Amino acid sequence: MTAALERLRRELGDQIDTRPESLRATRGDKSGHSSLGDPLAVVHARSVEDVQKTLRIAYDSHTPVVVRGAGTGLAGAANAGPGEIVLSMLGMDRILEVRPDDLLAVVEPGIINADLNEALRAYGLWWAPDPASRAISTVGGNIATGAGGLLCAKYGVVRDAVLGVDLVLADSRLISLGHRSVKGVTGLDLTSLVIGSEGTLGVVVGATLKLRRLVPGETVTLTASFDGVRHAAAAASAITAAGIQPSIMELMDAACLAAVHDLLDLPAPRAGTAQLTIQTDGPAAQAEADAIAVIIGHAAGEVTIAADEVQGEHLLRVRRSMHPAMERLGTTLIEDVSVPRSAMPAMFDEIARIEREYAISIPTVCHAGDGNLHPNFIFEGDTVPDLIWEAAGELFRASLALGGTLTGEHGIGILKSRWLADELGDDQWQLQRDIVRVFDPRGILNPGKVFAP
Amino acid sequence: MTAALERLRRELGDQIDTRPESLRATRGDKSGHSSLGDPLAVVHARSVEDVQKTLRIAYDSHTPVVVRGAGTGLAGAANAGPGEIVLSMLGMDRILEVRPDDLLAVVEPGIINADLNEALRAYGLWWAPDPASRAISTVGGNIATGAGGLLCAKYGVVRDAVLGVDLVLADSRLISLGHRSVKGVTGLDLTSLVIGSEGTLGVVVGATLKLRRLVPGETVTLTASFDGVRHAAAAASAITAAGIQPSIMELMDAACLAAVHDLLDLPAPRAGTAQLTIQTDGPAAQAEADAIAVIIGHAAGEVTIAADEVQGEHLLRVRRSMHPAMERLGTTLIEDVSVPRSAMPAMFDEIARIEREYAISIPTVCHAGDGNLHPNFIFEGDTVPDLIWEAAGELFRASLALGGTLTGEHGIGILKSRWLADELGDDQWQLQRDIVRVFDPRGILNPGKVFAP
C-alpha cells in the first residue's frame, strides 16, 4: 500500500490528497451508508493521462480503485474504504464540443448535470436525463449509475442519451466506445454495457451525449388530490392509457403529503389524501392538461391547474420538498423499485402490507408515468436496522413478483448486491461477473460493489 | 459430424431437414454473398426446448450453429456453410402477450415485423423499427442485427425498442435479460449487448418489446428536386437544424433518381437532379410540411407536396423502387455507412471521389434525417470483384475519418469483418472478442462472423 501511495505522489504530485477530511468525505454518499474506514488517498484527476497514470499504478500494485463524482449516489457504489484509491473526476469538468447541427456534445465526466444544461441552453439544446440530484450530480455519475429522473417516461433514460464513452481500462489502456452518428451497429454495444456499470468496467473519461432541442411552448402544471393512494395510482394509469404523455407525473402517498404540508406550514390535507403532481409541455401543453383534468374528474380527484408558470412552480414545490420532509420523520432508507405501470396499484398494496407486517412507516413517492416507486423506510439512528433490511427484502421480492426490478434508477452499489442474484438468476449473475473480469482481470475496480460475493 | 446429425435426428425427429434445396437456401442472404457449401442440417425450432436441445447437441459435439430468421440480412451474418447446423427460428412466430397499458408485447423471434405490426394495429399500437425488409424480415433478425430503417431519426433504433430478451446460451442454458418496466438499472445491460450481436452471444428465443401508440393525425408527403446531391444534403441538414423532425427524409442522388425514373417509365429527370422524399406525421404534419417547403425554397429546391395520402404513396413509390432499379444496372453491393448529419455533404464528396478514382458507379440513397448512407456499388457478375472491395474499403475509411461508422444498420456479418478492427481499434476488438468467449467458450456460435480473425 505504501509503495503505491509513494508512486502516486511521485507521478501525480499535489493531485494526491491524503488530508483526513478529504478521505473521510469519500466514505459515504447520499444513501447515508459509510464505509468502515478512510481510503488510502484521493487522486484529483485533471486529465485522461492522470487517470491512466493512476490506473497503471493501481494495476501494478493490485490496489482497488473507487471512481467518484459528486458523491450523490444512493446505493453506496462510490463509497471508498481502507486500502482503496479514490479517483475523483470532479476536476475534469469541461465541455469539449457542442454540435447543434448533429445534436451532440462531448464532455468530460465531472461536469455537473445542471451546469451542462445551463451551457446548452444558449444553443437551444438540453441533455434530457434529470435525476433529482441534477443540480449537484455529475454527468459521469449519471452515466455510471444509469440515473433516471422525473422526465424519463417522456424523454428517455440515460441509455437513450449517450452515443459513446471514452473508457480507461483497469490496466490503463484507453478505448473509445460507441459513435457520433445517430445509427451505428459496428460490433457489440459496449457503450450501453458501461452505462449503469457503477465503476466496475473502467473509468469514463469522456462522453458523447445525444442532445435534444429545447421543447418549444409553455409548461402547464396541475395537482390532483385523491382519497387514497390506490385511486391516485389508478388515475395515473388512466392518463397513460388515454395516450397522453405528461412530461412529469409524480405521485405522493398520504404520509408523504402530510409530512410535506407540515414542513411547509400548509394546512394539513384530509387524512388519507394522496396527490398527483403533473406537468405537460410542448405546443399542446394546455390541451393535454385540460384532457388530464377531465380524466381526473372521472376518477373522483380534485384538480388544481396552475394559472401560470409561477403558480406551477408553487405546486411543484410540494413534490420537491419530499426529501427535507422525510428527514424530519427520522433517518430514511430511500428505496427504488420499478414495476410495469399497470402493477403500480398492486405495488402500493404490497407496501401497505409490509408496513402492517413490520409495524413500520414507508412513505412513498412514485414517478407514476413510468412505474418507478421510491418507498422511504423510516427508522431511528445512523445504521439501517436489520428489521428495515428484512422489510426492504420483502419489498424487492414483491417487486420482482409483479414483473418489476430491484432498482429503477439508483443502482445496486453496495446496498443491494445481496439481492442481485434474486433478480438475475445465478446463471446470469455469474455471466455478468465473468464479463466484469474480462474488463478487470485483477478485480481492482470497485471491488465488493454490485457483484459482491 | 455424423454423430451430431444422428443425435439431432433422434432427439428432434422430423424437425431436422437435410433436403438439398433446404440446405442450399441457407447458404446466402440478400447481400448476394453465399457460403462455399451446404450446411449439415436445418433444425426447424418450434419451442425454446427445441433450441435448447439443439444447442446441447452442438455444444457437446463442438458443432457450429448459425441462427437464421428470414434470411434477409445484407452482411452474410446468417449464411451457413459446411459442417454447420442451421437453427431456423421461423417456426417460433407467436405473439405471447400484448399489454396496451404497459406499452409492451412479448413475442417469439420468428414473427415477421409487418405481421406483428398488423396485429398490434388492433390495439392502436406499433413497434417502431422499420427496416426496408419489414414485410419479410423477422423481429428476431431485426434484434440480432440492430436493424434500422426509415423512421429511426424520429422514432428510434431497435435498441430503443426492446426491454428484454430471453437467451439460450451456447451450452443450452436459458437466461432472461432485461425487464418489463420502463426504468431498470439492475446489473449490466446485457439486453443492449445482445442487440446487434449477430448470433455470436446466444439464441434469442423471446423478446419483450417496447411499443408506441399509433401516431394520431395524417401524414403529409413531399418531394424536392435539387441541382446536385450536395444541395439536397444541405437542404436536409437545414431542415434538421430548423428543429423540424420529419418521420421520413430520404435522399436519392442523380444516378439513383435516373435509374428509378427509367424503371417506372417516368420522364427522365434533368441531368444531375437529386431528390429528397419527406414525410411528416402527427397533429402538426401539415404545418411541418409547409415549413419544410419554405426551407427547400430557400435552398433552391423545387417542391411537390402531395394533396392527399394517395398522391403521397405515389411520391414514395419512387424511393421504394430503388432496389429493383439498381438491380437493372448490374449486380450491387449495398453499403451502409453512417456519419454525423453535418458530415453528409462531405461524405457525398468522398463517394464522388471514389467513383472517379476507381472508375465505377456508386448510386447512393441516404436516410438524410440520421446521416445513414447506402452507396450501391455496381458491378458485373456474381462475385464482388477485388476492385469493388478496395473501393468499399476506401469508403469505410472515409466514413471513419468523418466521425462515422462502418455500418449504420446492416451489421458486420462476414462481409465487413476485415474492417472491424479499423473502427474499434485492436484493444477494443480483442475486448469484444473476449466478451464473446464468455458467452461461447467453445466458439460454436456463428464462428467466422463479425470477429473473424
Interface residues (C-beta under 8 A of the other chain):
Chain A: R99 P100 D101 D102 L103 L104 G124 T145 G146 G148 C152 A153 G156 V157 R159 D160 L169 R173 I175 S176 L177 H179 R180 S181 V182 K183 G184 V185 T186 G187 L188 D189 L190 S192 L193 I195 G196 S197 L201 R213 P216 S237 T240 A241 G243 P283 A284 S338 V339 P340 R341 S342 H367 G369 D370 G371 N372 G403 G404 T405 L406 T407 G408 E409 H410 G411 I412 L420 E423 L424 G425 D427 Q428 W429 L431 Q432 D434 I435 V436 V438 F439 V450
Chain B: R99 P100 D101 D102 L103 L104 G124 T145 G146 G148 C152 A153 G156 V157 R159 D160 L169 R173 I175 S176 L177 H179 R180 S181 V182 K183 G184 V185 T186 G187 L188 D189 L190 S192 L193 I195 G196 S197 L201 R213 P216 S237 T240 A241 G243 P283 A284 S338 V339 P340 R341 S342 H367 G369 D370 G371 N372 G403 G404 T405 L406 T407 G408 E409 H410 G411 I412 L420 E423 L424 G425 D427 Q428 W429 L431 Q432 D434 I435 V436 V438 F439 V450
